[in-house]
Amino acid sequence: MLFWGELIQSREGEISMQEQTDNDEFDEKILQQMRKNFILEARENLDHLNLCLIQLRETPQDESIVEVVFRIFHTLKGSSAFTGLTPITEICQKIEKYLGSVRKGDSQITVSTVDLFYEGLDLLTNMIDKIEINSEHKLDDEGYIQKIDRLKENRSDSENKLVNREDEIKTENLQELLDVYKAGYDQLSTLKHLVFASVHLSDTESLAVHLSKQIDQSMAPERNSLWLVDEDNNVVEIAKNGLITEKNGRRSLAIESSPVLSRVILEQNTVWPGSNEQIKEIWPEFDSPVIFPIKSQHEILGFLILDPEKTTEVELYQFICQFAAMIINISKLHQKVEEQRKDLDEMTTILFRQNSQLASLYHVELQLMKANNPVQLCEIVVEAVVNDLEAKRAAAFLLNSDNSEFKCVSGKNGFEDLVGERVQFAEIEAFRDCVEKGRIISQTDFKRSIEISGKTINSWIVLGLKGWEGARGIMVVEIEDEDIGDSISIITNYLGIMLDNLALKEKAERNIT
């Protein structure tokens, strides 16, 4: 353990105080801009909520009005969480949870319920006024959350445990584990700056330079280069080692000019230095280059080339490239809004939804840090995929030690009774292909449904839980909206990293004992 402590101290010592100050100032500027945007959107939502509550008082059994009110609080919860306004998030989460029980038929809307919602509307309006005057103003829910809690007197034991989740007992080994992989987790902090840049930077070139700069300053590779696909179907070097390449000196390569580029762009595969001798011919300045595609669900956007310090970093860079793809797509949406003002409302809706998904991913990350076994990790992610990312159903399967069978460890929205079910490795072709080919498998690949223990799954995707030494399992998700595919892929990749960290924890504990 002394080795890891010295390694962490050495890593921290490499970061200068000036660089840390610059990052803090950048974070603060972005946060203030995000809060201004939140205030504008929140006022519109609260005005809409006022009208809906008038209708709800007149027709409390109208499910369509309940659905609209539920969505307003869901939107306010996600956007306030993304901007760090915790008291607003907690109020909206409580009301959203109660409305969820109304939608299930477990609770009812009464006149007193609507009056309490009006009280919440006034409280939220007052909070937003205070934030607009002084962003540092301390917000107080004035006992409102307790009033919502009293609406439903007979809560189950499991709900009480959820409310008190942050007060659960932490083991002594948890802090030790956090110290062990702190250096790796510090690398993930660069993703925070990429996410914030999606709000502040509106063009793809600026985002590409920002990504290259974060890798150059905060991560291990000595060299990196980021290339994007242009309108002529060529790949162009936009940034190198954290700096933008001058337009008159940029390298441009035709995609079909090399088997290496065809494999990255057309087949969307990662290319390793030993798989093709042309890599060194095209990029002689790199020692042992690996090329990672930057791909969204429907197209390839470019690629990142670098020299990883060690093989264990490969999964992390794949994870970063998926984040980069999401951010570049958001940037393209910003540009489209500027070019086509008539689509502004639609684009704003899409951006807010993606911001809400990113906020959900951030909170899921915090919850995953508290998990202490693989099953609990899978349960957290499955619940987030269904509740926060709004997938229809989801289930997680882990591989056994000899990779001969899958075992379902978590299910949601109709998949709960799959927990404990075992599936042979080759029994379901989509599961097997996902592990062996190392990529996402969807129903479009097979043109048929999946059958598991008498359950038929349509519109499905299967994602691998990838670790450093191979797959640790799969997640099968039934979706109605393909736009959430990228977000689900990000969270399952992070789940794979966390499963590796738990394995590291067990190893560390064995060494201690």
N, C-alpha and C positions, 0 to 999 in steps of 0.2 A: 504493500500500500504506500510506502514511502516513495517508490518510483513514480507512482501516479501523481502524488502530491507535488513532487518536484517538477514533473512534466507540466502540470497545470500552472504552477507558479512561473515557470519559464515561459509558457505560452502567454500568460497575462502580462508579463514584463515586456513582451515585444510590442504591445500596443501603446503608442505614445499618448500623453495626456491631451495634446492638441487634437489628435484624431478623435478621441472620445468626446471632447467638447464640441467638435464639428458635428458629430453624429447626434448629440443631444439637441443642439440648436436645430438641426434639420428635422428631427422628430417633433420638436415643439411647434415649428412652423406648419408642418403637415397636419398635426393634431388640431391646431387652431382653425385651419382651413376646413378640415373635416367637420368640426363642430359648427362652423358657420353654415355649411351645407345641411347639416343635420337640423339646425334650428328652422331653416326655411321649409324643409320637407316635413318636419314635425308639426309646424303650425298648420300646414295644409291637411295633414292627417287628423289633427285634433278638430279642425273645422268640420271635416267630413264625419268624425265621430259624434259631434254634437247633433248633427242632423239624424244620424242613425239611432241615437239614444231616444230622440223624440218619437221615431217610428217604433222603436222597441217597447217604449212605455205603452203605446196604443195596441200593439200586436206582439206580446211577449212570446207567443208560440211560433212566430214566423222564423223558420230555420234559416232562410236566406239572409235575414238581417243579422241573426246570431253569427252566421258565417262571415259576413262583412266586418262586424265588430271584432271577431276573433282575429281576422287577418290584419286589421289596423294595429291591434296590440302586438301581434307577432312581428310586424314590420318595425314598430317602435322599439321593441325589445332588441331585435338584431342590430339596428342602426345605432342605438344608444350604447350597446355593448361594444360595438366596433370603435366608438369614440371615447370609451372609458367612463361613461356616465352611469356608474353602477346603481345609484338609488333609483333612477328612472328604469333601468333594466329590471331591477327586482320587482318594482310595482307592476310593470307590464307583464312580467313572467307570472306573477301571482294571478292577475286577472285572466291571462291567457289560459292558465291551468284550470281555473274555475270554469271558463267558457268551454274548455275541452270536455269537462265532465258534463256540461249541459248538452253538448253535441252527442255524447254517448248515452244520454238519457238518465244519468245518475243524479243530476241536479236540475233545478227549475229556475226560470227567470220570474221574479216577482217585482212588485212596485218598489219594495225596499231595496231589492238588488239593483234596479235601475238608478235609484237615488244614490246608492253607494258608488255606482259607476260614474254618476255626475260629479260626486265628490272627488273621485280619482281624476276626472277630466280637469277640474279646477286646480287640483294639486299639481298635475303635470304641467298645466299652462303656467302656473306660478313658478315652477322650477325652471322652465325654459326662459321665462322673463329674467330670472336671476342670473342664469348662465349668459344670456345676451349682454347684460349689464357688466357682469364680472365672471369670467370663465373659471376663476378660482373659488367662487362662492361655495360654501359647504351646503350640501343639499340634505334635507331631513324629510323622511316620509310621514312625520307627525302621527305615528301610530296607525297609519292607514293599512299597512300590511297585516297587522293583527286583526283589523276589522274584516278583511277579506278571508283570513283564516277561519274566523268565526262563522262565515257563511256555511261552511260544511263542518259540522261538529264531530262527526264520526270518521275521522281519518284512520286509515289502516296503519299498522306498525311499520310497514315498508315505506309509507309516505313520511312518517316521522323520522325514519332513518335518513331519508333523502334530504329533509330540511336541515338535519344536523350533520350532513356529510363532512363538512369542513372541520368538525370537531372530533372525527374518528381518531382513534389512537394510532400514532405512527411508530413504527418499529425503529430501533436504534440503527439497524442496517440500512434504512432508507437514506439517511443523510450520508452514510458512507458510500452508498451506491451513487448518489447524486454527485459526490466529489469525484468518483472514479470516471464517470463519463462527462464531466463538466466541460472538458475541452471540446469534445464532439458536439455537445449541445450549444456551446458558444458559436460554433460554425453555423448552426441553424439560425442564429439571430440575424444573419445577413438577409434571410428571407423577409424579416420584418421590414427592412428598408425597401426591398423590392415591392412589397405590397403597398406601402405608403407612396412609393414613386408612381404607382398606377393612378393615383389621384392627382399628383402634382405634375407629372410629365405626360404630355399628350401626344408625343410622336414616337414611333418605333425606334428611331436612331438614338434618341436620348435614353430610352429604356435599355437598349443594347449596350450603350456605353456605361450606364449605371450598373448593369449586371456584371460586365467585365471588370469594372472598378472594384466592386464588392469582392469578387473572387480574388483579384490581385492584392487587395489590402487585408482581407480578413481570412483568407484560406491558404492552403499549402502550395499549390502549383506555382512554379516560377514563371511560367508562360501560359497565356490563354488567348484565344482569338474567337470572335463571334461573327458568324456569317448569316445573312438573311437572304431569302429568295426575293428577287425583284420582279417587276412587271414583265420583263422579257424572258422569264423562266431561267435566269442565271442566278448563281449564288455570289454575293458580294461581301467582301470583308468590311464590316462596319466599325468594329472596335478591336483593339489589340492591347493586352496588358493594361487595361483600364483607361486607355486613351482612344479618342475617335480618330479614325484614319481619314486623311484628307481626300476629298472627293476626286481630285485629279490624280491621286496616287493609289487608289483602291484597286485591289486585285478582283477580277471578275472571271468566274469559271462557268462554262456551260455545263449543265447537269449531266448531259449525255457524253461529255468529253472524257469521262473516266469511270471505270467500274466502281471505284470507291464512292464517288458522288452519287451514282445511280443507286447504290446500296443504301446510302444514308437518306437521300431525298425520296426516291421512288419506293423503296421497300421499308423505309422508316426504321432501320436497324442501327444499333450501335456498332461501330467498326473498331476493332482492336488492332494494335500495331502488328501482331504476328499474322493477321488474317489476309493482309494484302501488302505487297512490297511497294506499291505505288504511293502509299501514305507518306513515306519518307521522301520520295521524289517530289511530291507536291508541297510538303511542309518540312523542308530540311532543317529549319530552326528548332524543331521539337525533337527531344531525345526519344521518347516512347509515347507518341501521341495516341490518344483515344478520342473518337468523334462521337458526340452524343446528339441525337436529333432533337430539335425543339419542335414538338408536334402537338397540335390540338386534335380534337376528335375527327375532324373532317379534312385536314390539310397539314402539310409540313411547312413550317415557317422559316426554318433555317437549321443551323447546328452550332454547337460549341465544341471547340477542339482545345485540349490541354494535356499536360503531363501530370497524371495523378501521382501523389507522393507514395501511395500504397493502395492495394486493391480494395481495402475496406472502405475507401472513400468513393468508390464507383457508384454505389447505391445512392449516396448523398447527392452526387452531381446529377444523376438521373432525376432525383427528386426536385432539385433546383431547376432543371430544364423544364419540367412540367409546370412549375410555378411560373417560369419565364413565359411559357406558351400562354398561360391564362392572362398574364399581365399584358403581353403584346396584343392579345385579342381585345382586351379592354381598351388599350390604346387605339386600336383600329376603330373601335366603336366611338371613341371620342372624336376621331377625325371625321367619321361618317356623320356625326351630329353636326359638326361645323359645316360640312358640305351640303347636307340635306336637312334644313331646319324643320321641314314638315314632318320629319320622323323623330323630332326631339322627345316627345312624350314616351314613345315606345322605347327609345334608347335609354332614357332615364330609368325606366322600369327595369330594364335588363341590368344596368349598372348597379342599381340599388340591390337587386337580387343577388348579384355576384358578391357585392360587399357584405351582404347578410351571410352568405355562405362562408366567406373568409372569416367573418366574426365567429361563426359557429366552429370553424376549424381551429381558431385560436383557443376557444374555450374547451374544445375537446382535447387539445394538446395539454392544457393544464390538468384536466381530469386524468389523462393517461399517465401523467407524472406521479399520480397517487396510487396507481394500480400496483399490486404486488404479485400477480400471477397471470398467466396467459389467458385464462378463461375470463377474468375480469377485464382485461384489455379488450378482448373481442366483444364482450357485452357492451362496453362503453361505445365502441365504434359502430356496432350494429344499431344501437339506439340512436346515435347521432345521424347515421345515414337515413334512417326512417323519419325521425322526428324533426331534425334540423335541415337536412338536405331534401326531405320530402320524397324519398323513394317509396314505392308501394309496399314492398316487403324485402327482407334481407335475412341472410343466415351466414354464419361463419363456421368453417370446417378446418380443423387442424390435422396435419399429417402425424402418423405415429413414428416411432423412432426409426423403423426400417422402411419408411415410405411405402408401405404396402396397402394402407387404407386411410380414409378420411373419417374423422369423427366430428359430428356437429356439436359445437359447444355453446352456441347462442343463436336465437331466432327471434324475429319480431313481426307483428301484424299477421298472424296466421302460421308462422313458421316455428312457434314456440314448441309444438309437439315433435319437431324434428330433433330437438336437443337429445343427445345420447345415441342417435342413429349413426350407424357405421356404413360406409360406402367403400367398396373395394377400389383400388387406385384406377384400374382400367374399366370399371363398371360404367362410368359416365364419361363419354368421350370428351366433352367440353372441359371437365375437370382435369382430365389427364393432359389434354393439349395445352391448357393454361400453364400447368407446371412445367411440362417438357419444353414448350416453345418460349416460355418466359414472357408472354404478352397477354393482353386482354382478349378474351374470347366473347363474342356476342352472338345473338340469335341470327344476325345477318350472315354469319359464317356458316351456319348449319341449316338454316331455313326450317327449323322445327323446335318444338317445345322440349323442356327438360322434365323428366318424371322422377320424383324422389318419394319413396314410401307412399305412393298413391296420390301425391300432390303434383299438379301440372303447373309449370312455371312458364309464363309467356313474357315476351319483351324483356328478356334477361341479358345480363352481362356477368361474366365470371372474371374476377380479378385475383391475381396471385398475391399472397402475403410473402414478399421476397425478403430473404435475409442475406447475410454476407456469404454464406456457404450453400445457398440454395433456398428453394421455397419451403416455407413452414406451414403452408396451408392455402386455402382459397376462400373467397367470399362470393356468394351468388346473390345478385340483387335484381329484383323485378322493378323496372322503372317505367314511368309514363312520359317523362320529359327527358329527352336525350341531352339537354343542356347541362344536366347535373353530372354527366359522366366524368368530366375532368376533375370536379371536386371530389367525387367518390374515389377516383384513382389516386389523388393526392393523399387522402386520409388513409387509404389502405397501404400505400407506400410507407407512410409514417408508422402505421401499425407494425409493418415488417421490421422497421428500425427499432421500435420499442420492444418487440419480441426478442430481438438480438440483445438489447440492453438487459432484459430480464435474465437471459442466459448468462450474460456477463456477471450479473449480480450473484447468481447461484454459484458461479465459478469462484467469485471473490469470497463468498461466504465459506465455501469448502476450504479455500486456502487459509482463511482465518482460523477455522476450527482444526 
